Amino acid sequence: MNKILIGALVGFLFFALIVGGTLFYLSSQSPDQSAEKTSEKMNLPASMDSAQVVNMMDSLQTEIGARDSIINKKDSVTEVLQDSISGLVELQSKVQTLSDSIDSLNKREVNLKSLAGTYERMDSEELTPILKGVEDKTIIGLYEKMSSRKRQNLIRALPSKRAAEITKKISK
């Protein structure tokens, strides 16, 4: 606790010394010297009158306003770009999902073609027990992949009611 108080006291004394030194320095200069030094720091001629200083300040404020406008426009453009990037990321995700779907469909097509080739070598009696557990959508896919001469075996292997339903679906 004592260390904190000592640290605070030292900080306060240091602050008081800086403020006192600054006040002393400023009070030792005449207003003309102070204005002259300010003019030198701002690269202003010492002979400028107050109207010229006001005009210069007005032009500087106009320039500051123009720069603020540019900064605001840059912020707007940045916001639009960030929104566009977010949209692109979302589209990229959708493209990836569609690509995965296409890959899956291509794999299904290859598998159906292979199965169709296998089923073409079978007669309708062999196909009947297999097709009992197969969805209509898959049977239609197989039908489309088979040669026209072998399609009749596929339809014959189905019960007549189911063959009629699948025929209706194929003809749509």
C-alpha positions in Angstrom: 0.0 0.0 0.0 2.9 2.4 0.9 4.5 1.6 -2.5 1.3 2.7 -4.3 1.1 5.9 -2.4 4.7 6.7 -3.0 4.2 5.9 -6.8 1.2 8.2 -6.9 3.1 11.0 -5.2 6.0 10.7 -7.5 3.6 10.7 -10.5 1.8 13.8 -9.2 5.1 15.6 -8.6 6.3 14.8 -12.1 3.0 16.0 -13.6 3.2 19.3 -11.5 6.8 19.8 -12.7 5.8 19.4 -16.4 2.8 21.7 -16.1 4.7 24.3 -14.1 7.6 24.2 -16.6 5.2 24.6 -19.5 3.4 27.6 -17.9 6.8 29.2 -17.1 7.9 28.8 -20.7 4.7 30.2 -22.1 4.6 33.2 -19.8 8.2 34.1 -20.6 7.4 34.6 -24.2 5.6 37.7 -25.5 2.4 37.1 -27.5 4.2 38.2 -30.7 7.0 35.6 -30.2 4.4 33.0 -29.6 2.4 33.9 -32.7 5.6 34.0 -34.7 6.6 30.5 -33.6 3.1 29.2 -34.3 3.3 30.7 -37.8 6.7 29.1 -38.3 5.4 25.7 -37.2 2.4 26.0 -39.7 4.6 27.4 -42.5 2.7 30.6 -42.5 4.2 33.9 -43.3 4.5 36.1 -40.2 2.8 39.0 -41.9 -0.6 37.3 -42.4 -3.5 39.2 -41.0 -6.5 37.7 -39.3 -8.7 37.7 -42.4 -6.1 35.7 -44.3 -5.8 33.2 -41.4 -9.6 32.8 -41.4 -9.6 32.3 -45.2 -6.9 29.7 -44.8 -8.7 28.0 -42.0 -11.9 27.9 -44.1 -10.1 26.3 -47.0 -8.5 23.8 -44.6 -11.9 22.9 -43.2 -13.3 22.5 -46.7 -10.4 20.1 -47.5 -11.0 18.2 -44.3 -14.6 17.9 -45.3 -13.7 16.6 -48.7 -11.3 14.0 -47.2 -14.0 12.9 -44.7 -16.3 12.4 -47.7 -13.7 10.3 -49.4 -13.2 8.2 -46.2 -17.0 7.7 -45.9 -17.1 6.6 -49.6 -14.2 4.2 -48.9 -16.1 2.8 -45.9 -19.2 2.3 -48.1 -17.2 0.5 -50.8 -15.6 -1.7 -48.1 -19.0 -2.6 -46.8 -20.2 -3.5 -50.3 -17.1 -5.6 -50.9 -17.6 -7.4 -47.6 -21.2 -8.1 -48.5 -20.1 -9.4 -52.0 -17.5 -11.6 -50.4 -20.1 -13.1 -48.1 -22.4 -13.7 -51.1 -19.5 -15.4 -52.9 -18.7 -17.6 -50.0 -22.4 -18.6 -49.8 -22.5 -19.3 -53.6 -19.3 -21.3 -53.3 -20.9 -23.5 -50.6 -23.9 -24.0 -52.9 -21.7 -24.9 -55.8 -19.9 -27.5 -53.6 -23.2 -29.0 -52.6 -24.4 -29.2 -56.2 -21.0 -30.7 -57.2 -21.4 -33.3 -54.5 -24.9 -34.1 -55.8 -23.7 -34.4 -59.4 -20.9 -36.8 -58.2 -23.5 -38.9 -56.3 -25.8 -39.0 -59.4 -22.9 -40.0 -61.7 -22.0 -42.8 -59.3 -25.6 -43.9 -59.2 -25.7 -43.9 -63.1 -22.6 -46.1 -63.2 -24.0 -48.5 -60.7 -27.4 -48.7 -62.5 -25.6 -49.3 -65.8 -23.6 -52.1 -64.2 -26.7 -53.6 -62.6 -28.6 -53.4 -65.8 -25.8 -55.4 -67.5 -26.0 -58.0 -64.8 -29.8 -58.2 -65.0 -29.8 -58.5 -68.8 -28.0 -61.8 -68.4 -30.7 -63.1 -66.1 -34.2 -64.5 -67.1 -37.4 -63.1 -65.6 -37.7 -66.0 -63.1 -34.3 -65.1 -61.6 -35.2 -61.4 -61.5 -38.6 -61.8 -59.7 -37.3 -62.4 -56.1 -34.7 -59.7 -56.5 -37.0 -57.0 -57.7 -39.5 -57.5 -54.9 -37.4 -55.3 -52.6 -36.3 -52.7 -55.2 -37.9 -49.3 -55.4 -39.9 -48.2 -58.5 -37.4 -45.4 -59.1 -34.5 -47.9 -59.3 -36.5 -50.3 -61.6 -37.2 -47.4 -63.9 -33.5 -46.5 -63.9 -32.6 -50.1 -64.7 -35.2 -50.2 -67.4 -33.7 -47.1 -69.1 -30.2 -48.6 -69.0 -31.1 -52.0 -70.4 -31.2 -52.9 -74.1 -34.7 -52.8 -75.7 -34.7 -56.6 -76.1 -33.9 -57.3 -72.4 -36.4 -54.8 -71.0 -39.2 -57.2 -71.5 -37.6 -59.6 -69.0 -37.5 -56.9 -66.4 -41.2 -56.1 -66.9 -42.2 -59.8 -66.9 -40.4 -60.3 -63.6 -42.7 -57.9 -61.9 -46.2 -58.7 -60.6 -48.8 -57.4 -63.2 -50.1 -54.6 -60.9 -46.6 -53.2 -60.2 -45.6 -53.6 -63.9 -48.6 -51.5 -64.8 -47.7 -48.8 -62.3 -44.1 -48.6 -63.4 -45.2 -48.5 -67.1 -47.4 -45.5 -66.2 -44.4 -43.8 -64.5 -42.1 -44.5 -67.5 -44.6 -43.1 -70.0 -44.9 -39.8 -68.2 
